[in-house]
């Protein structure tokens, strides 16, 4: 069993979301979210280390995030500040 490295617990949150990169809006869907990050699926891939805007489509929560993981399944985001800041 591997030790969890994350500081905050992840919650399965399946919600429509948006990623903003430059002038582009990229439709996405969250798979899981914590106070300091999220894993999302997106129609158009972004690059590792891109800094993006992230927000849920129907909830007034937004964050600036860095792309820390890109896989065939989706994109790992690390928020610049926690969602409570």
Protein Blocks (a to p, Z undefined) as FASTA:
>chain_A
ZZdfbfbdcddddddddddehjbccddddfbdcfkbccdddfbdcdehiacddddfkbcc
ddddddfbdcfkbccdddfbdfkZZ
